């Protein structure tokens, strides 16, 4: 038998590592999703929001390609900013916010930072018990975009005194110590806000949007902050009439996975719309970023067990609606994109 060249062997091992663990066939797609909604996936369990008969939104779940079932919680006026995370004992929590005044919602997912009187809740998916997280809910601000991992919870908070400048935190739920304020993104002028959070151990990944100066366009960043010190920007972009929005990070296989999606006319986003992944322990120039083709307009994204989940707008422009609005045009897909080195 001829020996395998070392270079070929390294390439093969790298490709196998990027592919992740072997998985069963991805779940079947769900067409006709009525409105843009955050999606959360953990070990094949998919959770998102659907409209109900009274104008609210209900949390639902599907395991694998099984039936869609309602979760035993009261609806809210907008889709839930939901995340799934494992407990230390092997269970699964869904975490989300509830608000006294629901956030503004125009196109895409709701602007959760504009809600008032928002607190964090968790649903034990084993027992069906819903509990308000009293240790992370401030009386002088609103919490949103919660994310959970084995006894720790990450979240964003907008204080009532300065709602345009929110912060991101991580809290050990069992500890009496205060929440740890993370570095977060740039402030600039006007509104700044995180765009979805994802916690994994001591790492908190999130998209961030802000306006650096009056003369600048809106800037988007994909960041990873570490509890106890250290932060890194893995990707950045600028937006105008057409924007490349960075967000929806997930951790898997020692890497962060996120999406660069187009907000506006897809014709203004050539060669920039894609799925992307990178190591998160070193700057982008050293962290081996890899990319894969994505649909032109991804509204939310998750990565789980070797599968990329994406809520995609099939007409690429109108946020799950035709113009005028008729039939819902979003589909929740489970994809296995092929990643390669960013050139």
ZINOR-V225229 format. One record per run of one state. SS is the DSSP state (H for helix, E for strand, C for the rest). FROM is the first residue (numbers start at 1). TO is the last residue. If there is no record, write none. Layout:
# ZINOR-V225229
SS|FROM|TO ; SS|FROM|TO
This chain:
# ZINOR-V225229
C|1|5 ; H|6|19 ; C|20|29 ; E|30|33 ; C|34|39 ; E|40|42 ; C|43|44 ; E|45|51 ; C|52|56 ; E|57|63 ; C|64|68 ; E|69|70 ; C|71|75 ; E|76|76 ; C|77|82 ; E|83|86 ; C|87|91 ; E|92|98 ; C|99|100 ; E|101|101 ; C|102|103 ; E|104|104 ; C|105|110 ; E|111|111 ; H|112|114 ; C|115|115 ; E|116|116 ; C|117|118 ; E|119|124 ; C|125|129 ; E|130|132 ; C|133|133 ; H|134|136 ; C|137|140 ; E|141|149 ; C|150|151 ; E|152|159 ; H|160|162 ; C|163|164 ; E|165|165 ; C|166|166 ; E|167|172 ; C|173|179 ; E|180|181 ; C|182|187 ; E|188|200 ; C|201|202 ; E|203|211 ; C|212|217 ; E|218|226 ; C|227|230 ; E|231|239 ; C|240|242 ; E|243|252 ; C|253|254 ; E|255|263 ; C|264|265 ; H|266|268 ; C|269|273 ; E|274|279 ; C|280|289 ; E|290|292 ; C|293|297 ; E|298|304 ; C|305|306 ; E|307|313 ; C|314|329 ; E|330|335 ; C|336|339 ; E|340|341 ; C|342|343
